[in-house]
Amino acid sequence: MKEYDIIIIGSGAGLDILDVAVEHGRKTAFIDRGPSGGTCLNVGCIPSKMLIFPADRIMEIRESAKLGIDVKINNIDFSAIMDRMHQVVDTDRDRIHKYLEESGDMDFYNETAEFVDDYTLKAGAETIKAKQIYIASGTRPVIPPLKGLDHVEYLTNETLLNLTAPPKSLVIIGGGYIGVEFAHFFEAMGTEVTILEMGSRLLPDEEPEVSAFLQMALSRRMTVHTLCQAESVGPGVGGGVSVSFKQTATGQKGHVRAERLLIAAGRRSNADLLKVEKSGIIVDDHGFIMVDAHLETNKKGIYAVGDANGRELFTHTAHAEAAVAAANGIHGHKETMDYHAAPHAVFTHPQIASVGLKEEEAGRSHKIMVGRADYADTALGTAMMENEGFAKIILEQTTGKILGGHIIGPWASTIIQEVVNAMAVGGGLDEIASGIHIHPALSELVVKALFNARPADE
């Protein structure tokens, strides 16, 4: 058995911890079954956003008529879009893998790992042990126990990256982040899309007004069914796949046929593949590794970061968690992970960005003010003829401190950053208003929303 100071599992956020371990001269084992780079690089944010960016440009062209521009799309080279995505992903993955294989600063195990005892793992043929272990093992798609699913071919957010041509029609089971992003992409590529969402609205974790606006916008381009439970799937008459469903509010049954089926029912932790229970590590009811505020599990010296702990399934949060866990384990600090200003974005069309509390949850614990502004309230928004997008900011009434921000519209993921930065330092209206904002620019949307804030009970 080989003994190490540190064992790191997973080459997503785990690479951040590896850098710290190597810098401080720790004897380190790094385990990653591949592909190198983790979920984000290989099947997550990087490939999906490289596909969605062309879809965004297609939508801009479609919508340019309102600006008096008569333009048509003559051709969409799906193969070129996919090839460009694969080239970028393959280059970065190969670079990371080469570093791991050739670096003499740690022992690299390009193997599947599993715990076999306390603080002990088997990686390939080797059994290794360390008093300090970092788990960054990521997630995989949830495949629901849907009748007939074992007998039809279906796509996930991972396997769809191997398509060489867009399907003529696609039914998507799931209206969460993955579902609405790829619905936007495939519809822009010319696919007839149907979304089946079992909840009452798309993106159930977003501000309700944001979800409602998104559903309205997507329904102009595709068929969206909410409160719709998929019950079974099977081969379609004449080919493809047929999905039978029930409207949960009415009990009415129906079915939809499409060339392809995409399962976008969420993500599940890979902790079960590691057999973490053999080291006494506790997981929650959904299989995610439970951690405390320091990102340490119930086993002293074992930390879980990123998707493995299920706190927030976003890459930028995973990197922040890795920094905290490394500081606590390697440096011996007692830093806590603060999520109050951790933002996220949904790269559908229109784009969505959010940080902090929603109005309803903020109102349960604070006396609040709510400010709202439309893109059209700004000079640039008017110039863009952006007549529907908006920003909503929630503030604590007595202090003016920002508790949450929600934006839907062009470049929401960029505009939200000013709100994030203010929240990170406990700031609010005064801090943002004290800065000089470019005019005309979309950053004025946040200022407008803040100055429109009124007590929520008025």
Number of C-alpha atoms within 10 A of each C-alpha: 10 10 15 18 16 25 28 27 27 26 28 26 30 29 22 17 28 26 12 17 24 15 10 11 11 17 16 22 25 22 25 26 17 16 18 23 23 23 23 18 21 23 20 16 14 15 21 22 18 17 21 22 15 17 22 21 12 18 17 11 15 16 15 16 12 11 10 8 11 11 11 11 8 6 7 14 10 15 13 11 16 18 13 14 18 17 12 15 20 16 10 16 18 14 13 16 19 12 11 22 13 11 11 10 17 21 17 20 19 18 16 15 22 21 22 18 15 16 22 21 25 18 20 14 8 12 16 18 22 21 16 19 26 26 27 28 30 29 21 17 16 14 14 13 10 11 14 13 16 11 10 15 13 16 17 20 18 15 11 14 17 11 12 13 11 17 19 15 18 25 26 27 23 25 26 20 20 23 26 23 20 24 27 23 26 20 22 21 22 13 19 19 26 23 25 25 25 21 17 13 20 28 23 16 11 20 18 16 13 25 18 15 18 23 21 12 14 20 14 9 15 17 14 21 22 19 17 25 20 22 16 16 22 18 18 15 9 8 11 19 21 21 24 16 21 18 17 15 10 9 11 10 14 13 13 15 22 21 18 21 25 21 19 26 21 18 16 19 21 21 24 14 12 19 17 22 15 16 18 15 21 17 20 11 8 9 16 22 28 20 22 12 13 20 26 21 22 16 17 13 18 24 29 31 33 27 29 25 28 22 17 17 16 18 19 16 22 25 19 18 26 29 19 23 29 24 18 19 24 18 12 10 13 13 16 15 17 14 15 15 22 18 22 20 20 20 25 25 21 22 19 25 24 29 25 23 21 20 22 12 10 18 17 9 9 13 14 25 26 24 21 22 23 22 29 19 16 22 16 18 23 14 12 15 15 18 13 14 21 25 27 27 32 31 29 20 17 10 12 19 21 28 27 24 30 29 30 30 25 20 16 24 19 12 21 25 17 14 26 23 15 18 22 15 11 15 18 22 21 13 14 17 15 8 9 8 13 9 11 13 13 21 20 23 25 30 23 21 23 27 15 15 21 16 14 15 9 5
